[in-house]
Amino acid sequence: GPLPGNAGARPATNGYVMEVALPWAALGLSPGDGSAYGFAFCISDNDRQGESVQESMVCTHSSRRWQDPTSLGTLVLVER
């Protein structure tokens, strides 16, 4: 099922700013400064209210291939 967390979006000059908060424990991870993870942020579009269908998918990584973890980008955490 879906992970617990919060998400939001707001318009920006060249698109949208997306913010997502997930508890690290839900992912089974203990992050730290310099930790690196395979990552791609993808948005699945569905305009059919009441139906669970995927009409399109847009990802931050142009060569992302479904179910191929080697096609992920790299997310590196930096303590601020």
N, C-alpha and C positions, 0 to 999 in steps of 0.2 A: 504494500500500500504506500501511499504518499508519506514522505518524511514530515515530522513536525517542524514548523518554522514559520517565518513571515516573509512576504515578498511584496515589492511595490515597483512602480514605474512612473517616470515623469518625462514629459517632452523635453528635449534639449535642442540645441542649434542644428545638429546634424543627425537627429534620430531620437533616441530615448536613453535615459539613465536608468538602469535596472539595479535594484538593491535586494539582496536575498540574505536572510539570516537563518542558519540551521545550527542546532546544537551539535557540537563536535561529537558528543557521546552517541548521537543518533547515527553518525557515520562510522563509529568505532575507531576514531582517531584521537590522538593526543598531539595537537599541533605545537610547533615551536618556531622561533625565528630561524629562517633558512629552510624550513620544511618544504619539500617539493612534491607535487601531486600531478598526475595526469588529469587534464581538465579541458572541458569545452562547455561553453554556455550556449544552450540551444533553446529556442522558443518554438513550441508546437502550436499551430493555429487551428482553431476549430470554431467556425461561425454557425454551426448547427446546434441551436439550443436544445438540450435534452438528449443529444446523441454523442457518443464517445467515439469520434472519428478524427483522424489527423488529416487536415487538408493541405498543410504545408509545414516545413521545418526550416528554420533559419538558425545557423550556428556561427559562433565567433571564429571558428577555425575552418577555413575554406576547403580543406581537404579531409574533413571529418567523414568517416565511413561508419555507418551503423554497425554496432556490435564488433568493432575492431578497435581495441584499446590502444593499439600502436599508432592510431591516427589522431589521438588526443594532443592538445597543446600542453604546455607545462605551466602550472600555477605555483609560484614561489611566494611564501609568506614572509613579510617583512614587519618586524615590530616597530610601531610608531609611538 
